[in-house]
Amino acid sequence: MFRTNRIAAAGLTGAAAVWLWAAALAASGPGPSWKVLLRVESQGDYRWESARARTDGTYALEFEWTGTIEKDEQDFLLVHTGSDLKIWRIEERDSDDETVRQITEKDTPEKPELQMKYALNDAGRIRFDFAIEGFDVPLGGSAESFPLVFPVSAESGSKTGAVAYNAAVKSGSNDVAVDAAKIMAGPAEETFAWTWRRQTWVQLSDSLVFQANGHKAKVTLTIIPQ
């Protein structure tokens, strides 16, 4: 079990961050707290295609993350208590021989991993920043690969990187947030849903390769006073 808050998110690390965090806790004393349940469901697909071969893949996943948030003056401290990959299925099909490789949660060499980063009090809205870390695909039969992108929240998706996630959200919203006043009044539950898709052509040394990746995501956020 571990904690994170805006001090870490703001980039303070090491002894300075620990000292500031401890000082803030000592000054404020214990505040109200809430149990948090975050459920992330997603179904996605991907394709890798060259002039010689093609691989199509599909997957389904469901994560259940649990923790607490604690009021700390104008901010919130986030406490992680558990993260469980409840469902994980992935399948690939090659065009050359039409064989199917079934890869399950038990035998896949790599699995997605949900990283809950922090809860941010932003002008009365508590925004939850999380990202599901992926891996490269295809999983077999190809010398080249590309990152398989899984759902992330708007906070993580706004950061620059190899894939500009938020720019490829086609419908819905990945801004996973709840009004602070709402949780003060009692239990709260919010649902968020969006679709994401990115496709591109990549010039390799000897060929032009098509890469596509997309998913639908549903996030249910439940917050209960303790």
Summary of the structure (lengths in Angstrom):
residues: 226
radius of gyration: 20.1
end to end distance: 17.7
largest distance: 66.6
contacts: 666
relative contact order: 0.20
helix: 14%
strand: 57%
